[in-house]
Amino acid sequence: MKKLLGIGVVAAIVAIAAVVNAASGGMAPTLRARWPHAFQRAKMSVIAQKLGLTADQRGKLKAIRGQTVEAVKAIQANSALTPEQKQAQVAAARQAGRVQMGVVLTDEQKGKLAFIRNHPERLNVLATRRFKVGLVANRLGLSPDQRTKIRDINAKTAAAVKPIRMDASLPPEAKHARVRQLVEASRTEIRGILTPEQQIRLDRMRRRLLAPLGPLG
């Protein structure tokens, strides 16, 4: 039940989550292979959110990442180096970048980052969901304003769900029912943000993706 509630918070609170979940079968293992850069951006976005980075921190970290990328490219393009030397220098450049990034983070953020690094599979799951939601959002043609409103609704719903999950006095069935109510309310609210054309497009996507699942899908 705890796993079900977790999935509900992360994936189902968005109006398009049903489409995302229906499209997930067999897709996750290929994400990193088919869209490596986009998947990496999704991971960085998740990490930035979990760490609570400020705009200033984001700018500094982006600059450091850019410098590291350029340094690695220069090393790899240096024909005077042996493969072993390139490997060692690339590792050193990346380590130097991590040290620089560590200076930008607070002690609390460093602790959170260490936790994230110790749970890579969880990070991949969150990045995969974010990537899929982004794909569907792009297909719907969501405007920046719509995306912001949806994120606000997501945050509000997640905040409302958390105490329900933590309430030890509630039986699992009651928790599930209350979370379901919040999820349905958020879906209705988000659907109201979509234009009529986007709603039609979303319904078509749902029908196309859910049809293969049969009447129980």
Secondary structure as the mmCIF struct_conf table of DSSP 4:
data_model
#
loop_
_struct_conf.conf_type_id
_struct_conf.id
_struct_conf.beg_label_comp_id
_struct_conf.beg_label_asym_id
_struct_conf.beg_label_seq_id
_struct_conf.end_label_comp_id
_struct_conf.end_label_asym_id
_struct_conf.end_label_seq_id
HELX_RH_AL_P HELX_RH_AL_P1 LYS A 2 ILE A 7
HELX_RH_PI_P HELX_RH_PI_P1 GLY A 8 ALA A 12
TURN_TY1_P TURN_TY1_P1 ILE A 13 ILE A 13
BEND BEND1 VAL A 14 VAL A 14
TURN_TY1_P TURN_TY1_P2 ALA A 15 ILE A 16
HELX_RH_AL_P HELX_RH_AL_P2 ALA A 17 ALA A 22
TURN_TY1_P TURN_TY1_P3 ALA A 23 MET A 27
HELX_RH_AL_P HELX_RH_AL_P3 ALA A 28 ARG A 34
HELX_RH_AL_P HELX_RH_AL_P4 PRO A 36 LEU A 51
TURN_TY1_P TURN_TY1_P4 GLY A 52 GLY A 52
HELX_RH_AL_P HELX_RH_AL_P5 ALA A 55 ALA A 77
TURN_TY1_P TURN_TY1_P5 SER A 79 ALA A 80
BEND BEND2 LEU A 81 LEU A 81
HELX_RH_AL_P HELX_RH_AL_P6 PRO A 83 VAL A 104
BEND BEND3 LEU A 105 LEU A 105
HELX_RH_AL_P HELX_RH_AL_P7 ASP A 107 ARG A 117
TURN_TY1_P TURN_TY1_P6 ASN A 118 ASN A 118
HELX_RH_AL_P HELX_RH_AL_P8 PRO A 120 LEU A 140
TURN_TY1_P TURN_TY1_P7 GLY A 141 GLY A 141
HELX_RH_AL_P HELX_RH_AL_P9 PRO A 144 MET A 166
TURN_TY1_P TURN_TY1_P8 ALA A 168 SER A 169
BEND BEND4 LEU A 170 LEU A 170
HELX_RH_AL_P HELX_RH_AL_P10 PRO A 172 ARG A 191
TURN_TY1_P TURN_TY1_P9 GLY A 192 ILE A 193
BEND BEND5 LEU A 194 LEU A 194
HELX_RH_AL_P HELX_RH_AL_P11 PRO A 196 LEU A 210
HELX_RH_3T_P HELX_RH_3T_P1 ALA A 211 LEU A 213
TURN_TY1_P TURN_TY1_P10 PRO A 215 LEU A 216
#
